Amino acid sequence: LGATVQEALTDATTHLVTVRRDTEKYHKALAASTASGRPHIVHLGWLLRAAVTWERPKEADFAVPLTGEMPRFSDIWGPNQQMPTEIGSESCILPSEEEEEEEEEEEEEE
């Protein structure tokens, strides 16, 4: 997806993907983000959604709240959103084994 994993925050860091707010890296990113708007501080759902859809999700939908419960990282569709029935031009529904066999037979005939 084009990301580069970094051990430490730098001026080039665009996102901090985190599951905790009690780390030094989180607090450094929060201070930098407050001053400049970067890096975006998002929970793991943001990264997982990007991997599933091959699109960059809106950071605001996955922003780590300053207080309260951390969002469930398995909530990759963001708040109050449902899983789409299609991702790009590909259907999210996997074909049944029978459909796969029929498709293979059609390809063999061609």
N, CA, C and O atoms as a DFTB+ gen file, in Angstrom:
440 C
 N C O
     1  1       0.810      -1.197       0.000
     2  2       0.000       0.000       0.000
     3  2       0.850       1.256       0.000
     4  3       0.316       2.365       0.027
     5  1       2.153       1.100      -0.029
     6  2       3.031       2.260      -0.122
     7  2       3.519       2.792       1.203
     8  3       4.224       3.801       1.231
     9  1       3.174       2.160       2.291
    10  2       3.585       2.653       3.612
    11  2       5.033       2.282       3.913
    12  3       5.571       1.303       3.396
    13  1       5.637       3.094       4.760
    14  2       6.970       2.803       5.277
    15  2       6.870       2.776       6.791
    16  3       6.430       3.750       7.401
    17  1       7.269       1.688       7.395
    18  2       7.222       1.567       8.850
    19  2       8.475       2.213       9.429
    20  3       9.589       1.972       8.965
    21  1       8.268       3.039      10.454
    22  2       9.382       3.728      11.097
    23  2       9.411       3.378      12.579
    24  3       8.366       3.227      13.212
    25  1      10.604       3.252      13.120
    26  2      10.757       2.992      14.552
    27  2      10.404       4.228      15.373
    28  3       9.801       4.120      16.441
    29  1      10.782       5.398      14.871
    30  2      10.585       6.644      15.616
    31  2       9.821       7.648      14.758
    32  3       9.835       7.575      13.529
    33  1       9.157       8.582      15.427
    34  2       8.464       9.653      14.718
    35  2       9.483      10.634      14.154
    36  3      10.468      10.973      14.809
    37  1       9.230      11.082      12.936
    38  2      10.063      12.115      12.314
    39  2       9.142      13.166      11.714
    40  3       7.920      13.024      11.757
    41  1       9.719      14.206      11.162
    42  2       8.912      15.226      10.490
    43  2       8.203      14.650       9.271
    44  3       7.204      15.205       8.814
    45  1       8.710      13.552       8.748
    46  2       8.113      12.927       7.561
    47  2       6.991      11.946       7.908
    48  3       6.309      11.454       7.009
    49  1       6.791      11.655       9.186
    50  2       5.757      10.704       9.601
    51  2       4.384      11.273       9.288
    52  3       4.060      12.390       9.691
    53  1       3.581      10.504       8.568
    54  2       2.238      10.975       8.205
    55  2       1.150      10.377       9.080
    56  3       0.113      11.009       9.284
    57  1       1.362       9.163       9.606
    58  2       0.352       8.478      10.403
    59  2       1.006       7.730      11.566
    60  3       2.103       7.184      11.441
    61  1       0.307       7.722      12.688
    62  2       0.648       6.827      13.781
    63  2      -0.548       5.896      13.941
    64  3      -1.648       6.338      14.269
    65  1      -0.328       4.614      13.708
    66  2      -1.373       3.608      13.890
    67  2      -1.123       2.994      15.257
    68  3      -0.070       2.406      15.504
    69  1      -2.107       3.136      16.148
    70  2      -1.890       2.714      17.529
    71  2      -3.104       2.024      18.119
    72  3      -4.229       2.226      17.662
    73  1      -2.874       1.218      19.121
    74  2      -3.956       0.583      19.867
    75  2      -3.941       1.031      21.324
    76  3      -4.747       0.574      22.135
    77  1      -2.995       1.950      21.651
    78  2      -2.859       2.424      23.039
    79  2      -2.554       3.916      23.065
    80  3      -1.964       4.471      22.137
    81  1      -2.980       4.553      24.170
    82  2      -2.672       5.969      24.358
    83  2      -1.646       6.188      25.450
    84  3      -1.349       7.336      25.782
    85  1      -1.103       5.142      26.012
    86  2      -0.183       5.301      27.139
    87  2       1.277       5.090      26.742
    88  3       2.082       4.623      27.548
    89  1       1.615       5.433      25.508
    90  2       2.991       5.265      25.058
    91  2       3.631       6.625      24.786
    92  3       2.947       7.610      24.507
    93  1       4.936       6.651      24.873
    94  2       5.683       7.876      24.590
    95  2       5.466       8.308      23.136
    96  3       5.329       9.498      22.853
    97  1       5.436       7.355      22.233
    98  2       5.252       7.670      20.814
    99  2       3.885       8.330      20.583
   100  3       3.784       9.286      19.814
   101  1       2.842       7.829      21.240
   102  2       1.516       8.420      21.108
   103  2       1.544       9.872      21.570
   104  3       1.030      10.749      20.876
   105  1       2.137      10.137      22.734
   106  2       2.149      11.500      23.279
   107  2       2.985      12.450      22.415
   108  3       2.637      13.622      22.274
   109  1       4.067      11.961      21.844
   110  2       4.856      12.787      20.920
   111  2       4.047      13.086      19.655
   112  3       4.052      14.215      19.164
   113  1       3.361      12.081      19.136
   114  2       2.543      12.281      17.940
   115  2       1.391      13.237      18.233
   116  3       1.047      14.067      17.391
   117  1       0.797      13.132      19.408
   118  2      -0.298      14.012      19.788
   119  2       0.169      15.465      19.847
   120  3      -0.524      16.360      19.364
   121  1       1.333      15.698      20.432
   122  2       1.873      17.060      20.506
   123  2       2.145      17.605      19.106
   124  3       1.824      18.757      18.814
   125  1       2.732      16.786      18.249
   126  2       3.030      17.222      16.881
   127  2       1.748      17.455      16.093
   128  3       1.643      18.421      15.337
   129  1       0.772      16.567      16.273
   130  2      -0.486      16.671      15.551
   131  2      -1.259      17.918      15.970
   132  3      -1.887      18.569      15.135
   133  1      -1.217      18.248      17.241
   134  2      -1.894      19.442      17.739
   135  2      -1.295      20.693      17.116
   136  3      -2.010      21.645      16.805
   137  1       0.015      20.684      16.937
   138  2       0.703      21.850      16.385
   139  2       0.544      21.965      14.869
   140  3       0.385      23.066      14.343
   141  1       0.587      20.824      14.163
   142  2       0.643      20.890      12.699
   143  2      -0.446      20.105      11.960
   144  3      -0.577      20.225      10.742
   145  1      -1.217      19.311      12.684
   146  2      -2.217      18.473      12.015
   147  2      -1.666      17.147      11.534
   148  3      -2.414      16.319      11.015
   149  1      -0.369      16.931      11.697
   150  2       0.268      15.670      11.331
   151  2       1.192      15.237      12.447
   152  3       1.788      16.099      13.092
   153  1       1.341      14.002      12.702
   154  2       0.756      12.877      11.970
   155  2      -0.702      12.648      12.370
   156  3      -1.155      13.070      13.435
   157  1      -1.416      11.963      11.475
   158  2      -2.767      11.523      11.816
   159  2      -2.614      10.377      12.814
   160  3      -1.797       9.480      12.608
   161  1      -3.388      10.405      13.880
   162  2      -3.334       9.332      14.873
   163  2      -4.595       8.501      14.713
   164  3      -5.694       8.952      15.036
   165  1      -4.430       7.295      14.216
   166  2      -5.554       6.423      13.884
   167  2      -5.407       5.070      14.561
   168  3      -4.308       4.658      14.933
   169  1      -6.538       4.387      14.714
   170  2      -6.462       3.036      15.278
   171  2      -6.270       2.018      14.150
   172  3      -6.373       2.355      12.970
   173  1      -5.997       0.805      14.522
   174  2      -5.629      -0.247      13.572
   175  2      -6.689      -0.504      12.509
   176  3      -6.364      -0.980      11.421
   177  1      -7.946      -0.199      12.801
   178  2      -9.009      -0.378      11.811
   179  2      -8.732       0.382      10.525
   180  3      -9.119      -0.065       9.445
   181  1      -8.058       1.541      10.631
   182  2      -7.728       2.345       9.448
   183  2      -6.822       1.550       8.505
   184  3      -7.047       1.512       7.296
   185  1      -5.806       0.925       9.073
   186  2      -4.863       0.144       8.272
   187  2      -5.538      -1.093       7.687
   188  3      -5.322      -1.434       6.524
   189  1      -6.346      -1.754       8.488
   190  2      -7.029      -2.956       8.009
   191  2      -8.003      -2.624       6.880
   192  3      -8.099      -3.365       5.901
   193  1      -8.727      -1.505       7.017
   194  2      -9.646      -1.122       5.941
   195  2      -8.888      -0.802       4.661
   196  3      -9.330      -1.167       3.572
   197  1      -7.749      -0.124       4.784
   198  2      -6.945       0.172       3.602
   199  2      -6.511      -1.126       2.918
   200  3      -6.521      -1.218       1.690
   201  1      -6.135      -2.111       3.703
   202  2      -5.694      -3.384       3.133
   203  2      -6.841      -4.115       2.438
   204  3      -6.634      -4.761       1.410
   205  1      -8.042      -4.016       2.991
   206  2      -9.197      -4.707       2.416
   207  2      -9.686      -4.022       1.148
   208  3     -10.036      -4.690       0.176
   209  1      -9.711      -2.694       1.153
   210  2     -10.312      -1.962       0.034
   211  2      -9.301      -1.460      -0.984
   212  3      -9.683      -1.070      -2.087
   213  1      -8.014      -1.463      -0.635
   214  2      -6.957      -0.900      -1.481
   215  2      -7.220       0.583      -1.758
   216  3      -6.856       1.102      -2.813
   217  1      -7.851       1.246      -0.805
   218  2      -8.104       2.677      -0.874
   219  2      -7.728       3.299       0.456
   220  3      -7.758       2.634       1.491
   221  1      -7.373       4.581       0.427
   222  2      -7.011       5.273       1.660
   223  2      -8.280       5.710       2.383
   224  3      -9.026       6.546       1.873
   225  1      -8.534       5.150       3.572
   226  2      -9.726       5.546       4.323
   227  2      -9.588       6.972       4.860
   228  3      -8.481       7.500       4.965
   229  1     -10.706       7.577       5.194
   230  2     -10.681       8.894       5.818
   231  2     -10.144       8.750       7.238
   232  3     -10.671       7.972       8.033
   233  1      -9.109       9.495       7.544
   234  2      -8.491       9.411       8.865
   235  2      -9.477       9.771       9.966
   236  3      -9.439       9.182      11.047
   237  1     -10.358      10.726       9.708
   238  2     -11.313      11.170      10.730
   239  2     -12.213      10.027      11.192
   240  3     -12.648      10.009      12.343
   241  1     -12.496       9.074      10.307
   242  2     -13.343       7.936      10.679
   243  2     -12.635       6.973      11.625
   244  3     -13.285       6.144      12.262
   245  1     -11.319       7.073      11.722
   246  2     -10.535       6.128      12.521
   247  2      -9.641       6.831      13.532
   248  3      -8.717       6.228      14.078
   249  1      -9.918       8.111      13.781
   250  2      -9.109       8.879      14.721
   251  2      -9.218       8.293      16.127
   252  3     -10.296       7.894      16.568
   253  1      -8.099       8.250      16.809
   254  2      -8.085       7.769      18.190
   255  2      -8.636       8.887      19.077
   256  3      -8.112      10.000      19.057
   257  1      -9.684       8.607      19.851
   258  2     -10.236       9.651      20.721
   259  2      -9.257       9.989      21.852
   260  3      -8.470       9.145      22.280
   261  1      -9.319      11.225      22.320
   262  2      -8.414      11.654      23.383
   263  2      -8.711      10.968      24.706
   264  3      -7.800      10.736      25.500
   265  1      -9.982      10.638      24.956
   266  2     -10.375       9.977      26.205
   267  2     -11.391       8.890      25.887
   268  3     -11.847       8.739      24.753
   269  1     -11.725       8.147      26.921
   270  2     -12.739       7.104      26.762
   271  2     -12.153       5.825      26.194
   272  3     -10.937       5.646      26.115
   273  1     -13.053       4.951      25.806
   274  2     -12.625       3.649      25.282
   275  2     -11.958       3.789      23.926
   276  3     -12.340       4.622      23.104
   277  1     -10.966       2.966      23.718
   278  2     -10.341       2.882      22.393
   279  2     -11.317       2.148      21.476
   280  3     -11.981       1.204      21.905
   281  1     -11.406       2.573      20.227
   282  2     -12.271       1.851      19.277
   283  2     -11.768       0.428      19.075
   284  3     -10.576       0.148      19.208
   285  1     -12.691      -0.456      18.754
   286  2     -12.286      -1.831      18.431
   287  2     -11.576      -1.800      17.087
   288  3     -12.113      -1.277      16.110
   289  1     -10.394      -2.348      17.035
   290  2      -9.652      -2.314      15.772
   291  2     -10.317      -3.161      14.707
   292  3     -10.047      -2.983      13.520
   293  1     -11.187      -4.085      15.113
   294  2     -11.873      -4.911      14.128
   295  2     -12.996      -4.149      13.433
   296  3     -13.586      -4.655      12.478
   297  1     -13.299      -2.934      13.902
   298  2     -14.332      -2.111      13.283
   299  2     -13.710      -1.375      12.100
   300  3     -13.451      -0.174      12.173
   301  1     -13.474      -2.103      11.014
   302  2     -12.752      -1.515       9.885
   303  2     -13.616      -0.640       9.008
   304  3     -13.104       0.028       8.110
   305  1     -14.920      -0.627       9.248
   306  2     -15.786       0.196       8.409
   307  2     -16.045       1.552       9.036
   308  3     -16.732       2.379       8.436
   309  1     -15.519       1.806      10.217
   310  2     -15.672       3.116      10.844
   311  2     -16.991       3.224      11.577
   312  3     -17.811       2.306      11.540
   313  1     -17.196       4.360      12.251
   314  2     -18.395       4.522      13.065
   315  2     -19.661       4.603      12.207
   316  3     -19.711       5.304      11.197
   317  1     -20.670       3.868      12.642
   318  2     -21.989       3.925      12.006
   319  2     -21.964       3.618      10.514
   320  3     -22.800       4.126       9.766
   321  1     -21.040       2.813      10.080
   322  2     -20.980       2.449       8.670
   323  2     -21.143       0.947       8.538
   324  3     -20.764       0.189       9.431
   325  1     -21.703       0.527       7.432
   326  2     -21.865      -0.891       7.166
   327  2     -20.867      -1.317       6.105
   328  3     -20.409      -0.511       5.296
   329  1     -20.544      -2.586       6.127
   330  2     -19.649      -3.121       5.123
   331  2     -20.285      -2.941       3.751
   332  3     -21.456      -3.273       3.562
   333  1     -19.528      -2.420       2.794
   334  2     -20.098      -2.256       1.451
   335  2     -20.333      -3.603       0.792
   336  3     -19.685      -4.595       1.123
   337  1     -21.275      -3.622      -0.149
   338  2     -21.529      -4.867      -0.874
   339  2     -20.524      -5.035      -1.992
   340  3     -20.329      -6.141      -2.497
   341  1     -19.881      -3.937      -2.385
   342  2     -18.846      -3.999      -3.413
   343  2     -17.652      -3.170      -2.988
   344  3     -17.803      -2.130      -2.347
   345  1     -16.490      -3.621      -3.339
   346  2     -15.264      -2.874      -3.117
   347  2     -14.681      -2.614      -4.493
   348  3     -14.270      -3.542      -5.189
   349  1     -14.647      -1.352      -4.880
   350  2     -14.197      -1.035      -6.222
   351  2     -15.116      -1.730      -7.210
   352  3     -16.337      -1.603      -7.119
   353  1     -14.542      -2.459      -8.146
   354  2     -15.364      -3.174      -9.123
   355  2     -15.497      -4.645      -8.762
   356  3     -16.144      -5.405      -9.484
   357  1     -14.893      -5.052      -7.654
   358  2     -14.928      -6.456      -7.251
   359  2     -16.016      -6.687      -6.216
   360  3     -16.184      -5.872      -5.310
   361  1     -16.742      -7.761      -6.330
   362  2     -17.760      -8.109      -5.351
   363  2     -17.091      -8.645      -4.095
   364  3     -16.079      -9.341      -4.172
   365  1     -17.660      -8.320      -2.936
   366  2     -17.134      -8.813      -1.662
   367  2     -17.533     -10.254      -1.404
   368  3     -16.951     -10.914      -0.543
   369  1     -18.518     -10.748      -2.138
   370  2     -19.020     -12.095      -1.901
   371  2     -18.200     -13.077      -2.726
   372  3     -18.118     -12.979      -3.950
   373  1     -17.607     -14.009      -2.028
   374  2     -16.799     -15.012      -2.719
   375  2     -17.711     -16.010      -3.418
   376  3     -18.773     -16.345      -2.894
   377  1     -17.319     -16.483      -4.580
   378  2     -18.147     -17.464      -5.282
   379  2     -18.156     -18.796      -4.540
   380  3     -17.202     -19.145      -3.844
   381  1     -19.259     -19.534      -4.703
   382  2     -19.338     -20.853      -4.096
   383  2     -18.413     -21.792      -4.870
   384  3     -17.943     -21.466      -5.960
   385  1     -18.166     -22.951      -4.289
   386  2     -17.312     -23.936      -4.974
   387  2     -17.934     -24.325      -6.311
   388  3     -17.232     -24.509      -7.305
   389  1     -19.258     -24.447      -6.319
   390  2     -19.965     -24.816      -7.552
   391  2     -19.761     -23.745      -8.626
   392  3     -19.509     -24.072      -9.786
   393  1     -19.868     -22.480      -8.247
   394  2     -19.669     -21.386      -9.197
   395  2     -18.229     -21.365      -9.708
   396  3     -17.987     -21.109     -10.887
   397  1     -17.275     -21.636      -8.813
   398  2     -15.874     -21.674      -9.228
   399  2     -15.635     -22.791     -10.238
   400  3     -14.927     -22.600     -11.226
   401  1     -16.237     -23.974      -9.984
   402  2     -16.082     -25.103     -10.893
   403  2     -16.681     -24.789     -12.262
   404  3     -16.097     -25.123     -13.292
   405  1     -17.856     -24.141     -12.267
   406  2     -18.497     -23.766     -13.527
   407  2     -17.619     -22.786     -14.304
   408  3     -17.474     -22.895     -15.522
   409  1     -17.037     -21.831     -13.585
   410  2     -16.174     -20.842     -14.225
   411  2     -14.929     -21.504     -14.814
   412  3     -14.504     -21.150     -15.914
   413  1     -14.339     -22.464     -14.091
   414  2     -13.173     -23.176     -14.583
   415  2     -13.516     -23.984     -15.839
   416  3     -12.736     -24.032     -16.790
   417  1     -14.699     -24.620     -15.827
   418  2     -15.122     -25.399     -16.988
   419  2     -15.302     -24.493     -18.210
   420  3     -14.924     -24.856     -19.324
   421  1     -15.884     -23.307     -17.988
   422  2     -16.064     -22.358     -19.091
   423  2     -14.727     -21.909     -19.635
   424  3     -14.566     -21.784     -20.849
   425  1     -13.760     -21.662     -18.760
   426  2     -12.434     -21.239     -19.210
   427  2     -11.742     -22.336     -20.010
   428  3     -11.053     -22.053     -20.990
   429  1     -11.929     -23.612     -19.585
   430  2     -11.319     -24.741     -20.279
   431  2     -11.909     -24.891     -21.680
   432  3     -11.198     -25.237     -22.624
   433  1     -13.213     -24.630     -21.811
   434  2     -13.888     -24.762     -23.098
   435  2     -13.413     -23.705     -24.087
   436  3     -13.407     -23.933     -25.297
   437  1     -13.017     -22.557     -23.570
   438  2     -12.554     -21.462     -24.439
   439  2     -11.173     -21.761     -24.871
   440  3     -10.573     -20.980     -25.609
